[in-house]
């Protein structure tokens, strides 16, 4: 499990493609076109897009509704 108090924020008008295996990532991700997850990974935070492709490797996605209260300014 990912234990951290720091988040990553990514916004793009295009696509986000997660294609690395065995990663734990915590953040807020917005991709207007699509979000593609190709491996078995763990995601904590929020993922927003018009289209999702979660592949066949069954990633774990944990929606964190209170994300904004846990983000730090860097």
PQR file with spaces between the fields and no chain letter, atoms N, CA, C, O and H, PARSE charges and radii, in Angstrom:
ATOM       1  N    UNK     1       0.834   -1.180    0.000 -0.4000 1.5000
ATOM       2  CA   UNK     1       0.000    0.000    0.000 -0.0000 2.0000
ATOM       3  C    UNK     1       0.880    1.244    0.000  0.5500 1.7000
ATOM       4  O    UNK     1       1.954    1.261    0.601 -0.5500 1.4000
ATOM       5  N    UNK     2       0.422    2.252   -0.663 -0.4000 1.5000
ATOM       6  CA   UNK     2       1.138    3.521   -0.782 -0.0000 2.0000
ATOM       7  C    UNK     2       0.905    4.350    0.475  0.5500 1.7000
ATOM       8  O    UNK     2      -0.238    4.634    0.833 -0.5500 1.4000
ATOM       9  H    UNK     2      -0.451    2.238   -1.152  0.4000 1.0000
ATOM      10  N    UNK     3       1.976    4.735    1.139 -0.4000 1.5000
ATOM      11  CA   UNK     3       1.881    5.567    2.332 -0.0000 2.0000
ATOM      12  C    UNK     3       2.634    6.860    2.092  0.5500 1.7000
ATOM      13  O    UNK     3       3.863    6.891    2.147 -0.5500 1.4000
ATOM      14  H    UNK     3       2.905    4.505    0.849  0.4000 1.0000
ATOM      15  N    UNK     4       1.900    7.921    1.825 -0.4000 1.5000
ATOM      16  CA   UNK     4       2.522    9.203    1.528 -0.0000 2.0000
ATOM      17  C    UNK     4       1.514   10.305    1.785  0.5500 1.7000
ATOM      18  O    UNK     4       0.307   10.066    1.771 -0.5500 1.4000
ATOM      19  H    UNK     4       0.901    7.896    1.780  0.4000 1.0000
ATOM      20  N    UNK     5       2.005   11.502    2.017 -0.4000 1.5000
ATOM      21  CA   UNK     5       1.103   12.638    2.144 -0.0000 2.0000
ATOM      22  C    UNK     5       1.299   13.618    0.995  0.5500 1.7000
ATOM      23  O    UNK     5       0.868   14.768    1.082 -0.5500 1.4000
ATOM      24  H    UNK     5       2.986   11.696    2.028  0.4000 1.0000
ATOM      25  N    UNK     6       1.942   13.176   -0.077 -0.4000 1.5000
ATOM      26  CA   UNK     6       2.150   14.006   -1.250 -0.0000 2.0000
ATOM      27  C    UNK     6       1.394   13.415   -2.434  0.5500 1.7000
ATOM      28  O    UNK     6       1.372   12.200   -2.632 -0.5500 1.4000
ATOM      29  H    UNK     6       2.293   12.242   -0.148  0.4000 1.0000
ATOM      30  N    UNK     7       0.774   14.297   -3.217 -0.4000 1.5000
ATOM      31  CA   UNK     7      -0.009   13.888   -4.375 -0.0000 2.0000
ATOM      32  C    UNK     7       0.635   14.410   -5.641  0.5500 1.7000
ATOM      33  O    UNK     7       1.383   15.388   -5.623 -0.5500 1.4000
ATOM      34  H    UNK     7       0.791   15.284   -3.055  0.4000 1.0000
ATOM      35  N    UNK     8       0.333   13.748   -6.726 -0.4000 1.5000
ATOM      36  CA   UNK     8       0.753   14.172   -8.047 -0.0000 2.0000
ATOM      37  C    UNK     8      -0.498   14.634   -8.788  0.5500 1.7000
ATOM      38  O    UNK     8      -1.530   13.965   -8.734 -0.5500 1.4000
ATOM      39  H    UNK     8      -0.275   12.954   -6.740  0.4000 1.0000
ATOM      40  N    UNK     9      -0.419   15.754   -9.469 -0.4000 1.5000
ATOM      41  CA   UNK     9      -1.542   16.246  -10.254 -0.0000 2.0000
ATOM      42  C    UNK     9      -1.149   16.372  -11.710  0.5500 1.7000
ATOM      43  O    UNK     9      -0.155   17.022  -12.036 -0.5500 1.4000
ATOM      44  H    UNK     9       0.420   16.297   -9.513  0.4000 1.0000
ATOM      45  N    UNK    10      -1.929   15.749  -12.593 -0.4000 1.5000
ATOM      46  CA   UNK    10      -1.660   15.800  -14.033 -0.0000 2.0000
ATOM      47  C    UNK    10      -2.950   16.148  -14.764  0.5500 1.7000
ATOM      48  O    UNK    10      -4.001   15.553  -14.524 -0.5500 1.4000
ATOM      49  H    UNK    10      -2.736   15.221  -12.328  0.4000 1.0000
ATOM      50  N    UNK    11      -2.846   17.135  -15.669 -0.4000 1.5000
ATOM      51  CA   UNK    11      -3.966   17.521  -16.530 -0.0000 2.0000
ATOM      52  C    UNK    11      -3.472   17.571  -17.964  0.5500 1.7000
ATOM      53  O    UNK    11      -2.390   18.089  -18.239 -0.5500 1.4000
ATOM      54  H    UNK    11      -1.992   17.619  -15.864  0.4000 1.0000
ATOM      55  N    UNK    12      -4.277   17.025  -18.889 -0.4000 1.5000
ATOM      56  CA   UNK    12      -3.917   17.090  -20.301 -0.0000 2.0000
ATOM      57  C    UNK    12      -5.188   17.102  -21.146  0.5500 1.7000
ATOM      58  O    UNK    12      -6.181   16.476  -20.774 -0.5500 1.4000
ATOM      59  H    UNK    12      -5.156   16.604  -18.666  0.4000 1.0000
ATOM      60  N    UNK    13      -5.169   17.812  -22.286 -0.4000 1.5000
ATOM      61  CA   UNK    13      -6.313   17.750  -23.203 -0.0000 2.0000
ATOM      62  C    UNK    13      -6.280   16.469  -24.033  0.5500 1.7000
ATOM      63  O    UNK    13      -7.203   16.208  -24.803 -0.5500 1.4000
ATOM      64  H    UNK    13      -4.362   18.321  -22.587  0.4000 1.0000
ATOM      65  N    UNK    14      -5.229   15.671  -23.883 -0.4000 1.5000
ATOM      66  CA   UNK    14      -5.057   14.441  -24.660 -0.0000 2.0000
ATOM      67  C    UNK    14      -5.309   13.207  -23.795  0.5500 1.7000
ATOM      68  O    UNK    14      -6.327   13.129  -23.107 -0.5500 1.4000
ATOM      69  H    UNK    14      -4.478   15.882  -23.257  0.4000 1.0000
ATOM      70  N    UNK    15      -4.388   12.247  -23.826 -0.4000 1.5000
ATOM      71  CA   UNK    15      -4.546   10.980  -23.105 -0.0000 2.0000
ATOM      72  C    UNK    15      -3.452   10.778  -22.072  0.5500 1.7000
ATOM      73  O    UNK    15      -2.344   11.298  -22.200 -0.5500 1.4000
ATOM      74  H    UNK    15      -3.561   12.311  -24.384  0.4000 1.0000
ATOM      75  N    UNK    16      -3.792   10.004  -21.038 -0.4000 1.5000
ATOM      76  CA   UNK    16      -2.807    9.519  -20.063 -0.0000 2.0000
ATOM      77  C    UNK    16      -2.762    8.015  -20.242  0.5500 1.7000
ATOM      78  O    UNK    16      -3.796    7.347  -20.234 -0.5500 1.4000
ATOM      79  H    UNK    16      -4.692    9.581  -20.934  0.4000 1.0000
ATOM      80  N    UNK    17      -1.547    7.483  -20.406 -0.4000 1.5000
ATOM      81  CA   UNK    17      -1.370    6.048  -20.613 -0.0000 2.0000
ATOM      82  C    UNK    17      -0.436    5.516  -19.531  0.5500 1.7000
ATOM      83  O    UNK    17       0.763    5.794  -19.545 -0.5500 1.4000
ATOM      84  H    UNK    17      -0.707    8.026  -20.413  0.4000 1.0000
ATOM      85  N    UNK    18      -0.990    4.749  -18.597 -0.4000 1.5000
ATOM      86  CA   UNK    18      -0.187    4.112  -17.561 -0.0000 2.0000
ATOM      87  C    UNK    18       0.232    2.748  -18.096  0.5500 1.7000
ATOM      88  O    UNK    18      -0.612    1.873  -18.288 -0.5500 1.4000
ATOM      89  H    UNK    18      -1.964    4.523  -18.586  0.4000 1.0000
ATOM      90  N    UNK    19       1.540    2.555  -18.341 -0.4000 1.5000
ATOM      91  CA   UNK    19       1.973    1.290  -18.939 -0.0000 2.0000
ATOM      92  C    UNK    19       3.141    0.638  -18.201  0.5500 1.7000
ATOM      93  O    UNK    19       3.799   -0.241  -18.757 -0.5500 1.4000
ATOM      94  H    UNK    19       2.226    3.266  -18.185  0.4000 1.0000
ATOM      95  N    UNK    20       3.411    1.050  -16.962 -0.4000 1.5000
ATOM      96  CA   UNK    20       4.442    0.416  -16.149 -0.0000 2.0000
ATOM      97  C    UNK    20       3.788   -0.589  -15.207  0.5500 1.7000
ATOM      98  O    UNK    20       2.665   -0.373  -14.753 -0.5500 1.4000
ATOM      99  H    UNK    20       2.876    1.764  -16.510  0.4000 1.0000
ATOM     100  N    UNK    21       4.480   -1.684  -14.913 -0.4000 1.5000
ATOM     101  CA   UNK    21       3.933   -2.727  -14.044 -0.0000 2.0000
ATOM     102  C    UNK    21       4.307   -2.476  -12.594  0.5500 1.7000
ATOM     103  O    UNK    21       5.370   -1.935  -12.286 -0.5500 1.4000
ATOM     104  H    UNK    21       5.393   -1.861  -15.282  0.4000 1.0000
ATOM     105  N    UNK    22       3.405   -2.883  -11.714 -0.4000 1.5000
ATOM     106  CA   UNK    22       3.637   -2.891  -10.271 -0.0000 2.0000
ATOM     107  C    UNK    22       3.995   -1.527   -9.693  0.5500 1.7000
ATOM     108  O    UNK    22       4.971   -1.398   -8.954 -0.5500 1.4000
ATOM     109  H    UNK    22       2.542   -3.322  -11.964  0.4000 1.0000
ATOM     110  N    UNK    23       3.205   -0.512  -10.030 -0.4000 1.5000
ATOM     111  CA   UNK    23       3.422    0.812   -9.447 -0.0000 2.0000
ATOM     112  C    UNK    23       2.254    1.160   -8.529  0.5500 1.7000
ATOM     113  O    UNK    23       1.129    0.701   -8.729 -0.5500 1.4000
ATOM     114  H    UNK    23       2.412   -0.617  -10.630  0.4000 1.0000
ATOM     115  N    UNK    24       2.541    1.975   -7.527 -0.4000 1.5000
ATOM     116  CA   UNK    24       1.525    2.568   -6.667 -0.0000 2.0000
ATOM     117  C    UNK    24       1.626    4.065   -6.880  0.5500 1.7000
ATOM     118  O    UNK    24       2.695    4.649   -6.702 -0.5500 1.4000
ATOM     119  H    UNK    24       3.455    2.349   -7.365  0.4000 1.0000
ATOM     120  N    UNK    25       0.528    4.688   -7.256 -0.4000 1.5000
ATOM     121  CA   UNK    25       0.564    6.120   -7.515 -0.0000 2.0000
ATOM     122  C    UNK    25      -0.613    6.778   -6.803  0.5500 1.7000
ATOM     123  O    UNK    25      -1.718    6.238   -6.763 -0.5500 1.4000
ATOM     124  H    UNK    25      -0.340    4.214   -7.400  0.4000 1.0000
ATOM     125  N    UNK    26      -0.348    7.960   -6.241 -0.4000 1.5000
ATOM     126  CA   UNK    26      -1.379    8.715   -5.557 -0.0000 2.0000
ATOM     127  C    UNK    26      -1.466   10.073   -6.223  0.5500 1.7000
ATOM     128  O    UNK    26      -0.463   10.781   -6.319 -0.5500 1.4000
ATOM     129  H    UNK    26       0.550    8.399   -6.274  0.4000 1.0000
ATOM     130  N    UNK    27      -2.648   10.447   -6.684 -0.4000 1.5000
ATOM     131  CA   UNK    27      -2.749   11.739   -7.332 -0.0000 2.0000
ATOM     132  C    UNK    27      -4.114   12.030   -7.899  0.5500 1.7000
ATOM     133  O    UNK    27      -5.084   11.304   -7.679 -0.5500 1.4000
ATOM     134  H    UNK    27      -3.462    9.872   -6.606  0.4000 1.0000
ATOM     135  N    UNK    28      -4.152   13.108   -8.629 -0.4000 1.5000
ATOM     136  CA   UNK    28      -5.347   13.559   -9.324 -0.0000 2.0000
ATOM     137  C    UNK    28      -4.992   13.605  -10.801  0.5500 1.7000
ATOM     138  O    UNK    28      -4.056   14.301  -11.191 -0.5500 1.4000
ATOM     139  H    UNK    28      -3.364   13.698   -8.807  0.4000 1.0000
ATOM     140  N    UNK    29      -5.730   12.872  -11.624 -0.4000 1.5000
ATOM     141  CA   UNK    29      -5.410   12.740  -13.040 -0.0000 2.0000
ATOM     142  C    UNK    29      -6.623   13.125  -13.874  0.5500 1.7000
ATOM     143  O    UNK    29      -7.716   12.588  -13.688 -0.5500 1.4000
ATOM     144  H    UNK    29      -6.491   12.307  -11.307  0.4000 1.0000
ATOM     145  N    UNK    30      -6.416   14.070  -14.804 -0.4000 1.5000
ATOM     146  CA   UNK    30      -7.479   14.481  -15.723 -0.0000 2.0000
ATOM     147  C    UNK    30      -6.941   14.405  -17.142  0.5500 1.7000
ATOM     148  O    UNK    30      -5.949   15.054  -17.473 -0.5500 1.4000
ATOM     149  H    UNK    30      -5.529   14.506  -14.955  0.4000 1.0000
ATOM     150  N    UNK    31      -7.588   13.620  -17.965 -0.4000 1.5000
ATOM     151  CA   UNK    31      -7.234   13.521  -19.383 -0.0000 2.0000
ATOM     152  C    UNK    31      -8.528   13.649  -20.177  0.5500 1.7000
ATOM     153  O    UNK    31      -9.424   12.814  -20.050 -0.5500 1.4000
ATOM     154  H    UNK    31      -8.393   13.092  -17.695  0.4000 1.0000
ATOM     155  N    UNK    32      -8.625   14.678  -20.983 -0.4000 1.5000
ATOM     156  CA   UNK    32      -9.867   14.925  -21.706 -0.0000 2.0000
ATOM     157  C    UNK    32     -10.210   13.787  -22.665  0.5500 1.7000
ATOM     158  O    UNK    32     -11.369   13.382  -22.752 -0.5500 1.4000
ATOM     159  H    UNK    32      -7.897   15.356  -21.086  0.4000 1.0000
ATOM     160  N    UNK    33      -9.220   13.271  -23.381 -0.4000 1.5000
ATOM     161  CA   UNK    33      -9.479   12.252  -24.390 -0.0000 2.0000
ATOM     162  C    UNK    33      -9.674   10.869  -23.779  0.5500 1.7000
ATOM     163  O    UNK    33     -10.724   10.256  -23.972 -0.5500 1.4000
ATOM     164  H    UNK    33      -8.278   13.600  -23.310  0.4000 1.0000
ATOM     165  N    UNK    34      -8.662   10.356  -23.031 -0.4000 1.5000
ATOM     166  CA   UNK    34      -8.780    9.017  -22.460 -0.0000 2.0000
ATOM     167  C    UNK    34      -7.732    8.749  -21.392  0.5500 1.7000
ATOM     168  O    UNK    34      -6.685    9.394  -21.346 -0.5500 1.4000
ATOM     169  H    UNK    34      -7.809   10.853  -22.874  0.4000 1.0000
ATOM     170  N    UNK    35      -8.039    7.777  -20.531 -0.4000 1.5000
ATOM     171  CA   UNK    35      -7.086    7.230  -19.563 -0.0000 2.0000
ATOM     172  C    UNK    35      -7.003    5.737  -19.859  0.5500 1.7000
ATOM     173  O    UNK    35      -8.014    5.035  -19.886 -0.5500 1.4000
ATOM     174  H    UNK    35      -8.890    7.253  -20.568  0.4000 1.0000
ATOM     175  N    UNK    36      -5.771    5.267  -20.080 -0.4000 1.5000
ATOM     176  CA   UNK    36      -5.543    3.861  -20.412 -0.0000 2.0000
ATOM     177  C    UNK    36      -4.613    3.271  -19.353  0.5500 1.7000
ATOM     178  O    UNK    36      -3.530    3.801  -19.104 -0.5500 1.4000
ATOM     179  H    UNK    36      -4.950    5.837  -20.058  0.4000 1.0000
ATOM     180  N    UNK    37      -5.043    2.170  -18.731 -0.4000 1.5000
ATOM     181  CA   UNK    37      -4.249    1.474  -17.725 -0.0000 2.0000
ATOM     182  C    UNK    37      -3.962    0.085  -18.266  0.5500 1.7000
ATOM     183  O    UNK    37      -4.883   -0.706  -18.471 -0.5500 1.4000
ATOM     184  H    UNK    37      -5.923    1.739  -18.933  0.4000 1.0000
ATOM     185  N    UNK    38      -2.678   -0.222  -18.502 -0.4000 1.5000
ATOM     186  CA   UNK    38      -2.320   -1.478  -19.161 -0.0000 2.0000
ATOM     187  C    UNK    38      -1.834   -2.566  -18.214  0.5500 1.7000
ATOM     188  O    UNK    38      -1.777   -3.729  -18.612 -0.5500 1.4000
ATOM     189  H    UNK    38      -1.929    0.420  -18.335  0.4000 1.0000
ATOM     190  N    UNK    39      -1.483   -2.233  -16.978 -0.4000 1.5000
ATOM     191  CA   UNK    39      -0.871   -3.209  -16.071 -0.0000 2.0000
ATOM     192  C    UNK    39      -1.660   -3.293  -14.765  0.5500 1.7000
ATOM     193  O    UNK    39      -2.593   -2.524  -14.535 -0.5500 1.4000
ATOM     194  H    UNK    39      -1.530   -1.287  -16.655  0.4000 1.0000
ATOM     195  N    UNK    40      -1.267   -4.243  -13.919 -0.4000 1.5000
ATOM     196  CA   UNK    40      -1.863   -4.394  -12.598 -0.0000 2.0000
ATOM     197  C    UNK    40      -1.150   -3.453  -11.641  0.5500 1.7000
ATOM     198  O    UNK    40      -0.050   -3.754  -11.176 -0.5500 1.4000
ATOM     199  H    UNK    40      -0.509   -4.868  -14.106  0.4000 1.0000
ATOM     200  N    UNK    41      -1.768   -2.317  -11.344 -0.4000 1.5000
ATOM     201  CA   UNK    41      -1.182   -1.281  -10.511 -0.0000 2.0000
ATOM     202  C    UNK    41      -2.213   -0.831   -9.481  0.5500 1.7000
ATOM     203  O    UNK    41      -3.365   -1.263   -9.517 -0.5500 1.4000
ATOM     204  H    UNK    41      -2.662   -2.073  -11.722  0.4000 1.0000
ATOM     205  N    UNK    42      -1.791    0.046   -8.557 -0.4000 1.5000
ATOM     206  CA   UNK    42      -2.701    0.639   -7.587 -0.0000 2.0000
ATOM     207  C    UNK    42      -2.709    2.153   -7.769  0.5500 1.7000
ATOM     208  O    UNK    42      -1.656    2.789   -7.835 -0.5500 1.4000
ATOM     209  H    UNK    42      -0.855    0.398   -8.528  0.4000 1.0000
ATOM     210  N    UNK    43      -3.909    2.719   -7.849 -0.4000 1.5000
ATOM     211  CA   UNK    43      -4.091    4.155   -8.021 -0.0000 2.0000
ATOM     212  C    UNK    43      -4.965    4.671   -6.886  0.5500 1.7000
ATOM     213  O    UNK    43      -6.033    4.117   -6.625 -0.5500 1.4000
ATOM     214  H    UNK    43      -4.764    2.202   -7.795  0.4000 1.0000
ATOM     215  N    UNK    44      -4.521    5.723   -6.212 -0.4000 1.5000
ATOM     216  CA   UNK    44      -5.241    6.327   -5.100 -0.0000 2.0000
ATOM     217  C    UNK    44      -5.463    7.790   -5.432  0.5500 1.7000
ATOM     218  O    UNK    44      -4.512    8.500   -5.759 -0.5500 1.4000
ATOM     219  H    UNK    44      -3.654    6.173   -6.425  0.4000 1.0000
ATOM     220  N    UNK    45      -6.694    8.249   -5.355 -0.4000 1.5000
ATOM     221  CA   UNK    45      -6.988    9.644   -5.643 -0.0000 2.0000
ATOM     222  C    UNK    45      -8.191    9.763   -6.547  0.5500 1.7000
ATOM     223  O    UNK    45      -9.239    9.184   -6.263 -0.5500 1.4000
ATOM     224  H    UNK    45      -7.467    7.673   -5.090  0.4000 1.0000
ATOM     225  N    UNK    46      -8.059   10.508   -7.637 -0.4000 1.5000
ATOM     226  CA   UNK    46      -9.159   10.709   -8.573 -0.0000 2.0000
ATOM     227  C    UNK    46      -8.649   10.620  -10.007  0.5500 1.7000
ATOM     228  O    UNK    46      -7.591   11.151  -10.344 -0.5500 1.4000
ATOM     229  H    UNK    46      -7.208   10.978   -7.868  0.4000 1.0000
ATOM     230  N    UNK    47      -9.425    9.936  -10.839 -0.4000 1.5000
ATOM     231  CA   UNK    47      -9.130    9.839  -12.266 -0.0000 2.0000
ATOM     232  C    UNK    47     -10.388   10.281  -13.006  0.5500 1.7000
ATOM     233  O    UNK    47     -11.468    9.727  -12.803 -0.5500 1.4000
ATOM     234  H    UNK    47     -10.285    9.505  -10.566  0.4000 1.0000
ATOM     235  N    UNK    48     -10.232   11.297  -13.878 -0.4000 1.5000
ATOM     236  CA   UNK    48     -11.369   11.847  -14.620 -0.0000 2.0000
ATOM     237  C    UNK    48     -11.023   11.874  -16.095  0.5500 1.7000
ATOM     238  O    UNK    48      -9.943   12.323  -16.479 -0.5500 1.4000
ATOM     239  H    UNK    48      -9.355   11.747  -14.043  0.4000 1.0000
ATOM     240  N    UNK    49     -11.952   11.384  -16.931 -0.4000 1.5000
ATOM     241  CA   UNK    49     -11.745   11.392  -18.373 -0.0000 2.0000
ATOM     242  C    UNK    49     -13.066   11.123  -19.084  0.5500 1.7000
ATOM     243  O    UNK    49     -14.043   10.694  -18.470 -0.5500 1.4000
ATOM     244  H    UNK    49     -12.829   11.019  -16.619  0.4000 1.0000
ATOM     245  N    UNK    50     -13.079   11.382  -20.392 -0.4000 1.5000
ATOM     246  CA   UNK    50     -14.246   11.051  -21.207 -0.0000 2.0000
ATOM     247  C    UNK    50     -14.309    9.567  -21.537  0.5500 1.7000
ATOM     248  O    UNK    50     -15.386    9.040  -21.819 -0.5500 1.4000
ATOM     249  H    UNK    50     -12.286   11.731  -20.891  0.4000 1.0000
ATOM     250  N    UNK    51     -13.146    8.875  -21.505 -0.4000 1.5000
ATOM     251  CA   UNK    51     -13.079    7.462  -21.866 -0.0000 2.0000
ATOM     252  C    UNK    51     -12.054    6.758  -20.989  0.5500 1.7000
ATOM     253  O    UNK    51     -10.954    7.272  -20.786 -0.5500 1.4000
ATOM     254  H    UNK    51     -12.271    9.303  -21.276  0.4000 1.0000
ATOM     255  N    UNK    52     -12.401    5.599  -20.475 -0.4000 1.5000
ATOM     256  CA   UNK    52     -11.494    4.781  -19.672 -0.0000 2.0000
ATOM     257  C    UNK    52     -11.292    3.433  -20.336  0.5500 1.7000
ATOM     258  O    UNK    52     -12.246    2.816  -20.810 -0.5500 1.4000
ATOM     259  H    UNK    52     -13.295    5.181  -20.640  0.4000 1.0000
ATOM     260  N    UNK    53     -10.032    2.973  -20.370 -0.4000 1.5000
ATOM     261  CA   UNK    53      -9.711    1.611  -20.805 -0.0000 2.0000
ATOM     262  C    UNK    53      -8.857    1.016  -19.692  0.5500 1.7000
ATOM     263  O    UNK    53      -7.682    1.357  -19.558 -0.5500 1.4000
ATOM     264  H    UNK    53      -9.257    3.475  -19.985  0.4000 1.0000
ATOM     265  N    UNK    54      -9.440    0.136  -18.902 -0.4000 1.5000
ATOM     266  CA   UNK    54      -8.741   -0.452  -17.760 -0.0000 2.0000
ATOM     267  C    UNK    54      -8.056   -1.764  -18.122  0.5500 1.7000
ATOM     268  O    UNK    54      -7.557   -2.463  -17.240 -0.5500 1.4000
ATOM     269  H    UNK    54     -10.395   -0.141  -19.011  0.4000 1.0000
ATOM     270  N    UNK    55      -8.025   -2.106  -19.401 -0.4000 1.5000
ATOM     271  CA   UNK    55      -7.277   -3.270  -19.858 -0.0000 2.0000
ATOM     272  C    UNK    55      -7.809   -4.576  -19.303  0.5500 1.7000
ATOM     273  O    UNK    55      -8.962   -4.661  -18.879 -0.5500 1.4000
ATOM     274  H    UNK    55      -8.430   -1.538  -20.118  0.4000 1.0000
ATOM     275  N    UNK    56      -6.958   -5.593  -19.309 -0.4000 1.5000
ATOM     276  CA   UNK    56      -7.361   -6.921  -18.853 -0.0000 2.0000
ATOM     277  C    UNK    56      -6.604   -7.357  -17.610  0.5500 1.7000
ATOM     278  O    UNK    56      -6.789   -8.480  -17.141 -0.5500 1.4000
ATOM     279  H    UNK    56      -6.022   -5.523  -19.653  0.4000 1.0000
ATOM     280  N    UNK    57      -5.750   -6.488  -17.064 -0.4000 1.5000
ATOM     281  CA   UNK    57      -4.914   -6.863  -15.928 -0.0000 2.0000
ATOM     282  C    UNK    57      -5.481   -6.447  -14.572  0.5500 1.7000
ATOM     283  O    UNK    57      -4.802   -6.600  -13.557 -0.5500 1.4000
ATOM     284  H    UNK    57      -5.600   -5.575  -17.445  0.4000 1.0000
ATOM     285  N    UNK    58      -6.681   -5.935  -14.533 -0.4000 1.5000
ATOM     286  CA   UNK    58      -7.412   -5.600  -13.317 -0.0000 2.0000
ATOM     287  C    UNK    58      -6.627   -4.693  -12.366  0.5500 1.7000
ATOM     288  O    UNK    58      -6.152   -5.161  -11.331 -0.5500 1.4000
ATOM     289  H    UNK    58      -7.232   -5.810  -15.358  0.4000 1.0000
ATOM     290  N    UNK    59      -6.484   -3.408  -12.695 -0.4000 1.5000
ATOM     291  CA   UNK    59      -5.833   -2.469  -11.772 -0.0000 2.0000
ATOM     292  C    UNK    59      -6.746   -2.191  -10.575  0.5500 1.7000
ATOM     293  O    UNK    59      -7.962   -2.370  -10.655 -0.5500 1.4000
ATOM     294  H    UNK    59      -6.870   -3.028  -13.535  0.4000 1.0000
ATOM     295  N    UNK    60      -6.151   -1.757   -9.480 -0.4000 1.5000
ATOM     296  CA   UNK    60      -6.918   -1.357   -8.299 -0.0000 2.0000
ATOM     297  C    UNK    60      -6.982    0.161   -8.270  0.5500 1.7000
ATOM     298  O    UNK    60      -5.950    0.833   -8.274 -0.5500 1.4000
ATOM     299  H    UNK    60      -5.164   -1.611   -9.415  0.4000 1.0000
ATOM     300  N    UNK    61      -8.201    0.701   -8.241 -0.4000 1.5000
ATOM     301  CA   UNK    61      -8.382    2.144   -8.219 -0.0000 2.0000
ATOM     302  C    UNK    61      -9.200    2.493   -6.992  0.5500 1.7000
ATOM     303  O    UNK    61     -10.322    2.016   -6.822 -0.5500 1.4000
ATOM     304  H    UNK    61      -9.039    0.155   -8.237  0.4000 1.0000
ATOM     305  N    UNK    62      -8.624    3.334   -6.131 -0.4000 1.5000
ATOM     306  CA   UNK    62      -9.284    3.748   -4.901 -0.0000 2.0000
ATOM     307  C    UNK    62      -9.621    5.225   -5.007  0.5500 1.7000
ATOM     308  O    UNK    62      -8.732    6.074   -4.947 -0.5500 1.4000
ATOM     309  H    UNK    62      -7.713    3.722   -6.269  0.4000 1.0000
ATOM     310  N    UNK    63     -10.899    5.533   -5.164 -0.4000 1.5000
ATOM     311  CA   UNK    63     -11.357    6.909   -5.267 -0.0000 2.0000
ATOM     312  C    UNK    63     -11.252    7.573   -3.901  0.5500 1.7000
ATOM     313  O    UNK    63     -11.800    7.062   -2.924 -0.5500 1.4000
ATOM     314  H    UNK    63     -11.621    4.843   -5.213  0.4000 1.0000
ATOM     315  N    UNK    64     -10.555    8.703   -3.818 -0.4000 1.5000
ATOM     316  CA   UNK    64     -10.412    9.447   -2.574 -0.0000 2.0000
ATOM     317  C    UNK    64     -11.180   10.750   -2.739  0.5500 1.7000
ATOM     318  O    UNK    64     -10.712   11.673   -3.405 -0.5500 1.4000
ATOM     319  H    UNK    64     -10.110    9.118   -4.612  0.4000 1.0000
ATOM     320  N    UNK    65     -12.348   10.821   -2.136 -0.4000 1.5000
ATOM     321  CA   UNK    65     -13.211   11.988   -2.306 -0.0000 2.0000
ATOM     322  C    UNK    65     -12.671   13.234   -1.618  0.5500 1.7000
ATOM     323  O    UNK    65     -12.969   14.351   -2.041 -0.5500 1.4000
ATOM     324  H    UNK    65     -12.728   10.071   -1.595  0.4000 1.0000
ATOM     325  N    UNK    66     -11.888   13.059   -0.571 -0.4000 1.5000
ATOM     326  CA   UNK    66     -11.379   14.174    0.202 -0.0000 2.0000
ATOM     327  C    UNK    66      -9.957   14.548   -0.205  0.5500 1.7000
ATOM     328  O    UNK    66      -9.194   15.068    0.608 -0.5500 1.4000
ATOM     329  H    UNK    66     -11.645   12.152   -0.228  0.4000 1.0000
ATOM     330  N    UNK    67      -9.601   14.286   -1.458 -0.4000 1.5000
ATOM     331  CA   UNK    67      -8.235   14.504   -1.945 -0.0000 2.0000
ATOM     332  C    UNK    67      -7.767   15.939   -1.738  0.5500 1.7000
ATOM     333  O    UNK    67      -6.626   16.158   -1.329 -0.5500 1.4000
ATOM     334  H    UNK    67     -10.222   13.864   -2.119  0.4000 1.0000
ATOM     335  N    UNK    68      -8.609   16.902   -2.007 -0.4000 1.5000
ATOM     336  CA   UNK    68      -8.197   18.311   -1.939 -0.0000 2.0000
ATOM     337  C    UNK    68      -7.700   18.690   -0.549  0.5500 1.7000
ATOM     338  O    UNK    68      -6.842   19.565   -0.428 -0.5500 1.4000
ATOM     339  H    UNK    68      -9.535   16.724   -2.339  0.4000 1.0000
ATOM     340  N    UNK    69      -8.208   18.067    0.488 -0.4000 1.5000
ATOM     341  CA   UNK    69      -7.775   18.383    1.850 -0.0000 2.0000
ATOM     342  C    UNK    69      -6.453   17.740    2.218  0.5500 1.7000
ATOM     343  O    UNK    69      -5.900   18.036    3.277 -0.5500 1.4000
ATOM     344  H    UNK    69      -8.906   17.357    0.390  0.4000 1.0000
ATOM     345  N    UNK    70      -5.930   16.859    1.363 -0.4000 1.5000
ATOM     346  CA   UNK    70      -4.687   16.169    1.644 -0.0000 2.0000
ATOM     347  C    UNK    70      -3.568   16.560    0.692  0.5500 1.7000
ATOM     348  O    UNK    70      -2.475   15.999    0.769 -0.5500 1.4000
ATOM     349  H    UNK    70      -6.380   16.618    0.503  0.4000 1.0000
ATOM     350  N    UNK    71      -3.815   17.503   -0.198 -0.4000 1.5000
ATOM     351  CA   UNK    71      -2.787   17.951   -1.131 -0.0000 2.0000
ATOM     352  C    UNK    71      -1.930   19.022   -0.483  0.5500 1.7000
ATOM     353  O    UNK    71      -2.411   19.818    0.323 -0.5500 1.4000
ATOM     354  H    UNK    71      -4.703   17.958   -0.260  0.4000 1.0000
ATOM     355  N    UNK    72      -0.647   19.033   -0.845 -0.4000 1.5000
ATOM     356  CA   UNK    72       0.291   20.014   -0.332 -0.0000 2.0000
ATOM     357  C    UNK    72       0.829   20.852   -1.479  0.5500 1.7000
ATOM     358  O    UNK    72       1.064   20.339   -2.574 -0.5500 1.4000
ATOM     359  H    UNK    72      -0.256   18.386   -1.500  0.4000 1.0000
ATOM     360  N    UNK    73       1.021   22.119   -1.233 -0.4000 1.5000
ATOM     361  CA   UNK    73       1.631   22.980   -2.240 -0.0000 2.0000
ATOM     362  C    UNK    73       3.132   22.784   -2.202  0.5500 1.7000
ATOM     363  O    UNK    73       3.752   22.870   -1.142 -0.5500 1.4000
ATOM     364  H    UNK    73       0.830   22.535   -0.344  0.4000 1.0000
ATOM     365  N    UNK    74       3.719   22.519   -3.368 -0.4000 1.5000
ATOM     366  CA   UNK    74       5.163   22.279   -3.454 -0.0000 2.0000
ATOM     367  C    UNK    74       5.841   23.472   -4.066  0.5500 1.7000
ATOM     368  O    UNK    74       7.061   23.474   -4.228 -0.5500 1.4000
ATOM     369  H    UNK    74       3.216   22.450   -4.229  0.4000 1.0000
